[in-house]
């Protein structure tokens, strides 16, 4: 009982708020960036530009794993204690790396990368005036949202006069969520990201336990072998779509074929593995 100690640190609140602020700042980049490319770039070049955008987005986690590998080699209290007095090494199970250093490096890098956005012009001239809002308006028109917005202007209601933004947002959200194609794509994306997150979460521990690797080397191997192929695949897919000039149906068939092949290849993971370690009380009895 004398060895027990109640947790009293509330530092997790700062980490939670920091991740929340980071998510708020990162949210507009992908949707607004894709909309910008779709409006201002040539139609046949959009797949390549979008592929480049996603490829660069995949490079961030790759460098993050490499940075995590470097930080894991540094002691957690670096700068506050004499490193010469540390007798354990990163291979020791009691070693704790400088996990907090990555947040500082990432935060400063994000701040510096955000500075050029302040110098972007408020408005740009589009190459063709006929293409103004073609994508956004066409999407809303196909889902019937333009009819609701038009009727809202002709016959304003009391709630719309008080809360026009919330009223229009609710109408658009209702129409989008009632679109079966969009909902299907959303569910598919959720399943893909769930599997990908589980893969990145448990694979480092699996490599540490089964293959005796350190935390630093596990992060290094994952960042070097897992994420670059994904980025290369996204870029190559954009080039194929541009070269073949695929239509919506063609792109759908192409995506389905690649997803099926990826699923069939992923099944090979079931044949890869090692025997469990002998741990008293877990895999074997104490006797």
Steps between C-alpha positions, in 0.01 A plus 500: 500500500789739562615464140169611351470857380192670362548682169489874554630640172262694278744548213275288280259795489764715329572222251126466432458875443812509284374221275160668481652829387721318252198321354309829465794652314554201272136441410463767226815395313375181335141592399579857401820396328322241288223748415761758402676252269171390346398860426827644370684207341434333168260211522751242376765621748282490812562127580877553496481810719268331749731196502796730575303659784424164660852370437649795686244444777632144534858626530409676826436178698810348343721781630305484825599136551861582415492789748340271758780251441756771572316628808466147637878477513517810721426473870168648611663753736758622250612851587396462863728221623860400448491243222828358626323378811249294297600136523225345283488488120212520246500119490404491868130453576518782756617753238259786422578710194452875457145466369425867567773625267302404192214729600734798520662429164163435334344812651781729386498341152122545468527864606771571243306317227189708575675836448486492114121459515478852644637642172250330269271748316140529607373418149646358181394521138383172361628386159148477362209703632264224388647267758398714796369275775432226246585212730342628818184619327466180300535287813240703686267497202520120466410456865219754490659743743482793258122474502493529877737796498303672226171453679661626818587824325156550353310402813719572802386347823543640845766248600692576180494870574640438846736216417560498121828316523371222724186462292688468170758272659232270637323482162823421314610245760164326486516471122859374503434234764194385308715435191563121494814530286660748739404295807644185341826679420511636855454154654767358269745774603427438869574128462825570316623753754402276791709216363789732421500652849492155660789397279715797605399468866580135562772422247778682696416302815480181296848560358635576847350191663542243223824609340675660797537842340530826690231768486729723298573237235134393479389856424780538248409181313128581490559855381736377229311194372129564559421859402720568192336220296159650577613842381655351186179309431289815528729689262510215246120472517468870415733458202300201373174693528649792307648279227183297453274805541264296711138596544312469827399142420851411387653645816250304709588172328870579537460572873297182553759285322792644696311469831418136429862421415614679817251297706618173345864591566429603858364153573860376484555662841316207656787270400768722657574470869704354780424290802401686813764564761489286813367740766406361839140574583409598143598235247601227749413425859725594789577133556 
